Amino acid sequence: MAPNSINGEANDDQESVTIPLLTSERSNVNSTSQVAIVGANVCPIESLDYEIAENDLFKQDWRSGGKIHIFQYVFMKWLLCFLIGLIVSLIGFFNNLAVENIAGLKFVVTSNMMLAKRFGMAFLVFSVSNLTLTLFASIITAFIAPAAAGSGIPEVKAYLNGVDAPGIFSLRTLIVKIIGSISAVSSSLFVGKAGPMVHTGACVAALLGQGGSKRFRLTWRWLHFFRNDRDRRDLVTCGSAAGIAAGFRAPVGGVLFALEEMASWWRSVLLWRSFFTTAVVAIVLRALIDFCLSGKCGLFGKGGLIMFDVYSASVTYHLIDVPPALALGVIGGILGSLYNFLLDKVLRIYNLINEKGIAYKIFLACAISVSTSCLLFGLPWLASCQPCPSDASESCPTIGRSGNFKKFQCPPGHYNDLASLIFNTNDDAVRNLFSKNTNSEFQYSSILIFFVTCFFLSIFSCGIVAPAGLFVPVIVTGASYGRFVGMLVGSHSSLNHGLYAVLGAASFLGGSMRMTVSLCVIILELTNNLLLLPLIMLVLLISKTVADAFNGNIFDLIMKAKGFPYLESHAEPYMRQLTVGDVVTGPLQVFQGIEKVGNILHVLRTTRHNGFPVIDEPPLSESPVLYGLILRAHLIELLKKKAFMSAPVPTSIDALKLFSAGDFAETRSGNGDKIEELRFTEEEMEMFLDLHPFTNASPYTVVETMSLAKALILFREVGLRHLLVMPKISGRSPVVGILTRHDFMAEHILGLHPLLIRSRWKRLRIRVSRVFKFF
């Protein structure tokens, strides 16, 4: 065991001969943050091990596995996909049903008081019920499961990229996510339930994959096939696809969403399994919808499950309709990038408030609830009452149920168009905006007020300590300005205003979330109309292109604000100028192939490293040579079983009888037993451990002169946690250092080489000057 200092060579700036870009000075440690904001709480984070540890135990288990074992493994994976689809669809059904009935009952009681001219009491009931629901959601989230706050999509996306955070998939998080989402959405906050459904699906998949919950002793031995990060990653991917499928009743869109936005690694077999999972969701939801249509799901049980199936008539459009669609794409890109910018700033302010304690978190949520209630109840008074149309497709005004014609304070035979949108659930608001044959239903001022309200309330509601999604608020906001553009175009277009609302929702989704294929399919499945496909594709492409010129997508911005070390699929240009030897840090801790127990305990207790190179030296080898890599969790497992030797000699094969491959399958198995809790006698401390049978003898390695950009692609595509750096010249130490996820972070790289920042700005100024010279 010996610390190795890391030395690097200076590279020269290609644009400046006199000023070197890199210096030979190097920090001894990586100072990048090892914590992140998970939900609404600051937690330590670690990386996941997607690499297979090919040690002697793994090889022995692989040789002993027969056809029956392989069949059982494959069968259990498909069975788990079926269970994920079944459970997530039932949760989605329960969520929709609960929100529709709770919010529907609240609006009916308030509307009855409005009919009786008891306006003050109506406002009191409305605001107090909203405050109570928000307070309940924030309390259970803050005290029971802070990881359940927010949509959960950034956390799941970071997990699928290889970032692990405590509690994001626990049973407590799952229960609070479900109950808190129902309560928050029912409280009339401008939040959605589709984002939390993605997190819910991922929680269900992770719990099934690990065989249940250890904390609550709800474990099942027959589910212990997949207690490793690789299999759990695939199941969580299927769970996230099922969440979108259940939230929007969009099975194909769910698969594409997991492929385009969530997963960092994708395989053809994973495509089949996720498609099977979402197909189960679609079938179960279809059966439940038929059940609810018979009137057995409560007073308001029909609305939530038939969410946006609002337009199925034939659509005809011509060349003259393309310019308004192009304009919607540009507007969506500009507004989407502005939305992301403002949301990022608001979340950072909220984080400063949340750091002061739980009381501040709950007070912030309550303040947003009271403000929202005042706006939702007060703004409809600004709109003038409209006479009911004679050719209305439903009763006007709408009393005691959801509909397009809310009476609010209007006299008989009249309706309040702004109340039909704003004094309603988000689902019903979208349904009203998407509705056909309603071109004369809304006023310009009402649509404009509704758009501004949605835009800002959805931003301020997102960061509270409660489960809160972004999908539905973004759809509502986009649909409002889309309908406004349709009203401006008027008779000059063959498209009705409801179709412009659909295109507006697509443009704002593309401008804020920056997805194209998955959003296109989700919108088509929501509206049940394939004839809109060309226009939706056009709008999404334009909005994404425009918005990409300003900032990143909303989930990436949230991940960055939370501090997740997410590895992008592309390398930054300055990484081409660096080698891995320029960023690897030390000191490096290594073990001998046969190591003294006392040395192992000292290293584990004085460092937090999770991987250690194992080196063989004479007499075990002719010269110092790298044997492999052993994980911290595996060392703790060895120490727990006390597989010690009295003399430093290689272990016979009988030592493997003390362990099975399952003991080392879960790379984080040592988390349950801290190294500080292990106790040994003085005699045991002087004994030895043969690490050879338990060491990954074929870890991924790179030479120290490889470019950092190439190493990043290898690290991300293979899903590594450790990447060993080997010396270019033989005769030196057999290993130079270890690259981890944090070594690829811009904060670490630019901290080591600050002159890179000057170089980046210099290249940017050159590009800008060339653009101005061109014009």
N, C-alpha and C positions, 0 to 999 in steps of 0.2 A: 504494500500500500504506500503510494507516494504521490504528492501533488505535483502536477506538471504545469508549468507556466506556458502560456500560449503566446507565440510570437507570430507577427505577420510582416509582410513586405509592403512598401509604399507603391501605390499606383500613381501614374501621372494623369492629369486632366488633359483630355483630348483637345479642349478648346483653349487651354492656357499652358504654355511651355514653362513659364517662369514660376507659377504658383502650383505646388503639388496639391492634388485633390485630397489625398489620403495621407495621414501621418502614421508613424509607427507606434504612437502611444495608444494604449488600449486599457479599458477598464477591466478590473479583475472579476467583476461579477456583472450579471445581467440585471439592470435596475428597472426593467419594465414591470408594470403592475401585475401582481398575481391575484388580484381580486376583481370582481365585477358586480354590477347591480343586477341581481337576479330577482325578477318581479319588482318588489319594492324594498329589497333588503340587500346590503352589501355582504358578499360571501366570498370565501376563497375558491378559486377555480383550479382545475387540473385538466390535463389532456387525457384522451382515451387511447387505448391500445387496440388498434385495428389490425396490427401485424400478428401473425401466428408465430408463437414461440416454439420453434422447431428444436426442442430438446429431446433427450432420450425418452422421457415419459410420453411425449407426444408421438414419437415414432413407434414406441411400443403399443400405445393405444390404437394408432392408425393401422398397424399390422394385425392386431387382434380383432378388429371390427369386421364382421362378415356382412353378407347381403341383407340379413334380417336387421342388423343394426342400421345400415344405410337406409333401408326402407322405412324403418321406424322414425329415423331422423327427418326424412323428407315428408312422411305422412304427418308428423307432428307440426312441421312448419305450415303446411296447408291447413291443418286443423286450427292452428292459432290464427291464421289469416281469416278463417271463417268466423272464429269467435270474436276477433277484433271488429269485423264488419257487423256482426250481430249486436254486440254490446254498444258500439258507437251509434248505430242506427236507433237503438232503443233510447239511448241518452239524448240524441238529437230530437226524437219524438217527444220525450218528456220535457225537454227544454222549451220547445215551441209551444207545447200545450200549456205549460205553466205560465209562460210569458203572456200568451194570448188571454188566458183566464184572469190572471192577476191584473194586468194592465187594462183589460176590457172591463172588469168589475170596477176598477178605479174610475175610468172615464164615464161609465154609466151612472155611478153615484154622483159624480160631479155634474154631469149633464142634467140629471134630474133636478138638482138644486138650481142649475141655471134656468131650467124651465119654470121653476117656482119663483124666479126673480131673487133668489137668495145668493147674490153674487159674492158677498163677503164670505159667507160660510162655504161656498163652493171653492173659492180660492184657498181657504184655510184647510179644507179637507184634501184638496189636490196637493198643496205644498207640504203638508204634514205627512201624507202618505208617501210622497216622493222622498222626503227627508228620512223617514223611518226605513224605507227600503235601502236607501244609499248608506245610512248609518249601519244597518245590519250587514250589508255587503263589505263595508270598509272595516268593521270590527272583526269579523271572522277572518278576513284576509290578513289584517295587521297582526292579530294575536295568534292565529292558528297556522296559517300557511302564507307567509309573505311572498313566496315564489309564485303564488297564483295570481298576483296582480298583473295588470296589462293584458295584452292579447295572448302572450306566450309564444307567438310565432318567432320573434328574435331568439328566444331561449332554445326552442326546438331546432331552428336553423343552425345555431351555433353548435348544438349537440351533434347534429349530423355532420358538421364540419370537423368534429373531434374535440370540442370543448365540453368538459363535464363540470356541472355545478351542483352542489348539494340540494336535494329536496325538490328538484324540478319535476320529477316523475313519482313522487311518493303518493301513498294512498290519501294522506291528508290534503295534499295539493289537488288531487283529482276531485275529492268531495267538495272542497272549498271552491274550486273552479266551477263546478256545476251549479252549486247553490248560489254562489256569489254572482255568477253571470246572469242567472234568472232574476235575482234581486236587482242588479244594476240596470239591466235592460228594462225591467218593469217599472223602474223609478223615473222613466222619461228622460234619463240622461242620453246624450247623443253618442251612444256606444252601441256596438253590434255584438252578436253572439257567434258569428262565423269564425273569427279569430280564436276566441276561447275554445271553440269546438276542435280546432286543429291541435291545440295543446291537450285537450281532453282525449282525443284519439291517440296522441303520442303517449299519454300517461297510461291509458288502457293497454296499449301494446307493450310498453316497458314493464308494467306490472305482470302481465301474462308471460313475458319473456323471461323474467327472473323468478317465476314460480310463485308470485304473490308478494306479500309485505312481511318482512322479517320483524319490523317494529311491533306490529299488531298480531304476530304469530299466525298470519293467514297465508300459509305456504302449502303448496301442493307438489309432492315429489314427482308426479308424472309430468310436471311442466319444467323439470330441471334439465332440459336438453340444451337450453340456449343461454346459459349463464356466462356469456362472454360478450365482449363489446361488439364483435362483428355481427353476430346473429341479432343482437338487440338493436343495432343500427338499422338492419333491414326491416325489423318489425316496427320500429318507430317511424320509418318512412311510410310503410303501409298504413300505420295509424294516422299520420298527418293527412294522407290522401283520403282516408275514410272520414276524417273530420270535415274537410271541405265538401265531400259528397253528401254528408248528413246535413251540413249547414245550408247548402244551396240546392240540394237534390240534383247535384251535377256530378255523376260518377266519372265520366270521361274527363271533365274539367278537374276533378280531384287528382286523378292520376297525373295529368299534365302539370298541375300546380306543384305536386311533389317533385316532378322531374325538373321543371324549369326554375323553381324558386327555392325549394327546401334542400334537396339532396345534393351533396358534394360528390358522391360516388354513385354510379348507376350501372346496373347490369341488366341483361335481357330477362333473366329469370326473375329479377325484382319487378320488372314491368308486368310480367304475368301475375305475380302474386298481388301486387297493388291493384291491378285491374280486377282480379277475382274478389279482393276485399271490397272495393267500391261497388262491384256488381251485387254483392250481398247486401250492402247498404241500400242500394236502389230498390231491390226487390222487397226488402222488409219495409221500407218507407212507403212503397206503393201499396202494400197490404194494409198498413196502418192508415194511410189516407183514405182508402175505401171504407175502412172501419169508421173513421171519423165523419165521413160524408153521410153516414146513417144517423148522425146526431147523437152519438153516444160518448162524445168527448167534452161535454160541458157546453155552456152557453156560447163560448167563443172558440170552440175546438176546431173550426174549419179553416180559420185564416192562416195560422202559422205554418201549416204543412203544405199549403198550396201557395207558396210565398209569392213568387213573381210570375206565375203562369197567367199572364194578363193579356197577351196579344197573340192571336193565332190566325187572324184574317190574312187574306192575300195582300202582298205588298208590291206595289209597282213604283218604280222611280226611274228618272231619266237623267240625261247629262246635266240638266240645269240644277239638279239636286246635289251634284258633286261639290261645287264651291262652298255651300254652307257646311257640308261635312268636313271639307278641308279647314274651314275657319274654326269649327268645333275642335278639330285636332290641335290646331295652334293654341287656341284658348285653353284647352285641357293641359297642354304641356306647360304653359306659363303659370296657370293657376296651380297645377300639381307641384311644380318646383317651388312656388311660393308657399304652398301648404306644407311641404316637407321642411322648408327653411324655418317657418314659424313654429312648427311642431317641435323641431329639434331645439330651438331656443326655449320654448315653454317647458319641455322636459328637463332641460338643464336647470332652469329656475326651480321647478318642482323638486328636483333632487336636492338642491340646497335647503329647501324647506323640510323635506322628508328626513334629512340628516339630523334635524333637531330632536326627533323623537316620535313615538307613535301618536301622541296627542296632536302633534302638528299635522301628521298624515290624515288623521280622522277629521280634524277641523277643516283642512283643505277640501276634502271630499264633501263635507257638509256645506261649505261655502259655495262650491260649484253647484250642488243640488238646489240650494235656495235660490241662487241666481238664475239657474235654468228654469225653475218653476215660475219665477216672476216674469221671465221673458215669454215663456210658453202661454201663460195665462193673460199677460198684458198686451202682447203684440196683436192678437186678433181684434182688439178694440180699435186698432188703427185702420182696419179694413172696413169698407162700406158693405152693407148687406146687398146681396144680389137676388133678383127674383128667380124662382125656380124655373128651369127650362120646361117647356111644354112637352118636349120629346125626350125627357130624361129616361134612361134605361132602368132606373131604380127609383124608389120612393124619395121624394124631396119635400122637406128636409129629412136627413137621416137622424133617427132618434133611437137610442138604445142599442146601437150596434155600429160596426165600422161601415164606412161608406164615403162617397164623394161629396156629400152635401151636409156639412155640419151646421146645425141651427145656431149654436152658441147664444148670442144675445139678440138675434134677429127676430122680427115679428113673424107670424105664421105666413107660410108661402114664400119665405126667403131663406137664404143660407149665407154663411160666412166662408168665403173661399179660402182665406188664410187659415182659419180654424180647421178647415178640412185637411190641411197639410200639417200645421204646427201643433195643433191640439189633438195629437193622434200618435199612435206608435210609428216607429220608423218603417216597419213593413207596410202598414197601411198607407203611409205617405208615398212610398215608392209605388205602390199599387195605383194610387190616385194619379200620380204623375205619368205613369206608363199607360194609363187607360186610353182607349180609343173613343172616337166620337165625342170628345170633350174639348174641342178647340175653343169654345167660348166660355168655358167654365171658370177660368182663372183670369184675374186682372194682372196687368204688368207690375203694378206696385206690390201686389201680394207675392208674386213669384220672386221679385227682387229682394223683398224683405226676408222671405224664407231662405233664399240662397245665402245671404249675408249671415243670417242667424245660424244656419247649418255649418257654414264654413268655420266660424269662430267657436261655436259651442263644441263642435267635434274636436277641435284642437285643445281646448281647455279641459275637456272631459277625459281625454285619453290618458293622462299621466296620474290619475288619482289611484289610491290604494284599493283597487277593486278590479275584478276581471272586466276588461274593456277591449272590444275589438274595433277595428278600423274599417273593415270591408263595407258594412251597411251604411255607416255615416258618409263614406266617400261616394257610395252609389247614390245616396239621397242628394248630396250636394251636387254631384255631376248631373243628375237628372233634372234638378231645378234650373240650372243655367242652360241646360240643353233645351228644356221646354221654353225658356225665355227666348233663346235664339229662334226656335220654331215659331214663336209668336211674332217676332220681328220680321221673319221671312214671309209669314202669312200665306196668302194665296199664290205667291210666286213659286211655291214648291208643291209637288204632288204628295209629299209626305205629311202625315198629320203630326200634331204636336207630341203625341205619345211616343212616336218613333224618334223624334228629335230628343226626347228625354232619354231614351235608350242610348242613342249615340253620345249624348252628353255624359251619361254615366260611364260609358266605355272610355271616353276621352280623359275623364278625371282619374279613373282607375289606372289607365296607361301612364298618365302624367305623374302620379304619386307612387305607384307600385312598380312601374317599369316592366311589367310582364306583357307579353303579346299573345302567344299561342294559347296558354292556359286561360287567360282572361277572355279571349275571344270565344272559346268553347264554353266557359262558364256562363257568359252573357247569353249565348245562343240557347243553352239549356235552361236558363232562367226564363227567357222570353218565349221559348218554344217556337222559334221562327227562324228557319234556315235562310229565308230570302234576304235577311239583313246582313248575311255574311260578308259580301264585298265591302259594304260601307263600314262595318265594324272593323274589319281588317285595316282599311285605309285610315280610320280615325286612330286606332291603336298605334299604328306605325308612326304616324305624324306626331302624336302626343308624346310618345316615348322619345323620339328623336329630338324634339324641341326641349323636353325636360332634361335630357341627358347633358345638354350644353350648360346646365346650371349647377346641378348637384346629383347625388346618388338617390337610389330608391329608398323608400321610407323605412323599410326593415333594416337595411344596411346602416342608415343613419342612427337608428335606435340602438343597434348593436354597438356601434362605435361610441355612442353616448354612454351606454351601460358599461363599456370597458371590455367587451369580449374580444379576445385575440383571434379574430376570424381571418382565415387565409383565403385571399381572393384567387380566382382561377387564372389570373394573369400576373406577371411580374412587373414591377415598376421599372422604368427605363434605367434608373441609376443602379439597379441590381446587376445589370450587365457589366458594369465597370468594377464590380467587387467579386472577390473569391470567397469561398466559405472560410478560408483561413483569416480573412479580414474581420470577420464578425464573431467567430467562435470565442467563447470566454472561458475563464478558468477560475480557481484551480480545479483540476480534474481528479476525481477520486476513483481509484481502480482497486480491484481485488486480485489476489493470486488465485490460481485454479484450486489450490488447497489452502484455505485461509483459517487463521486462528479465530475462534469464537469471540474473544475479547476485542479483536480489531474490527470485526463486523459490527458488534454492538456499538463501539465507539463512533464509527462512521454513521450508522443509522441514527444515533442519538444526537449527533452534532451537525448533521446536514438534513435537508429535505429533498434531496435528489430521489428520483424514482427509477433510475436506471444506472447501472455501474458496469463498465467494461471488465471482463475477466481475462487476465493475462497469464500465460504459461512462461515460466523462466526455467533455466537449468536447475535441476537435472531433468525436469519433465520435458524440456525441449532444448534443442541445440542453442537457440538464441531467443530473446524475448519475442513472443508472438501473440497476437490477439486471438484468444479462443472464442470469445463471443460476448454476449450481453445478458446480464441477469437483472430482474426487476426487484424493486424494493418489496413488493407484496410477496414475491416468492421467497425472498430471504426471511421475512417474518414467519412465513409458513414453515420453513426449515427450522428456524429457531424454536417455534412452538412445539414441533414434534421431537426436538432434541436428537436429530440424527447425527450425533457427534462421533468423532474418532479420537482415539488416544494418541495416535501417531499420524504424521502427515504423509499418508500413503494413499494411492488411488482406491476408491470404493469398489468393492465387488458388485456384481449385478444384483445381489441379494438386498442391497440397500434400497433398491427401487420398490421392494415389496412393502415398505413403510408408507408409500404414497401411491396415489392414483392420478390419472390425468385430470380428473375432476377437481382435485385439490388445487390445481394451478390454472384451471380454465378461466376463472374469474380473476382478472388481473388486479382487481382492487380488493381481493379477499382479505388483505392485511388491514383494511380500514377498520374492521370491527375490533381488532386487537392492536392497541397502540404499542409501539416499541418500548415506551416508558413503563408499561404495565408488566413486561416480561422480567422475571427474576431468575438469576442463575448463581450457583455457588462459585467459589474461587476455583475449585477444581474444574468445573465446566468451562469457566472462562479461559482456561489454558488448553482446552481441547480444540479439535480442528473440524472443519466442514469441507467435504469434497463438493465443490460447486459444479463440476463438469456435467453430471447427469441432468442438472436442472438449468443449465445455461443455454440460451438460444445460440446455437453454434453457427447460425447463418444470418446475422443481422445485416441490415442494409448499411453499406459504407460508401463514402465518396472520398476522392483524393482532395487534398487541401487546396489545389489550384483550380478546382471546378468553379464555374461562375455561380454566384448566389442565385441568379435567376433560374438556372437549370436545376439547382438543388431544391429550390422552392417547388417547382413543378413536380419533381420526384416525391418530395415530402407530402404534398397535398394529394396527388393522384393515388399513391399507394396507401395513404392514411396512416402515416407513421407518427410515433410519439418521440422516438429517438433516432437520430441519424449520426452514425459515427464518422468522424473525419480522420482519414489516414494520412501519414506523411508522404510527401512526394519522393523524398530521398531516403533510402534504406539506411539502417544503422542508428536512426533516431528512435525515440519511443514508438512502440507499435501503434499507438493511437494518439492523435493530437488533441482531440476534444470531442464533445457531443453537441450536435445542433438539436434544439428543441423548438417548439412553436414560437416561443417568445423571441428567439434569435432572428426570426424573419419579420418582426414587427418594425414598422418605420421608426417608432420612438427609440428603439434600441439601436438601430443602424445609424440614424442621424445623430444620436447621442454620441456614438463612437467616432463618427466622421462628420462633424458639423459643417465642413466646407462643402459637403454635398448639397446643403441647403442653398448656398450661394450659387453653385453650379446650376441647380434647378431653376432658380429665379433668372439667371443669366440666359438660359435657353428659352425661357418663357418670354423675356424681353426681346430676344432676337426674333421669335415667331411673331410677336405683336408688331414689331417695327416692319417686318416684311409685309404683313397684312396692310398696314397703313400706306406703305410705299406702293403696294399694288393698286390701292384706291386713289 
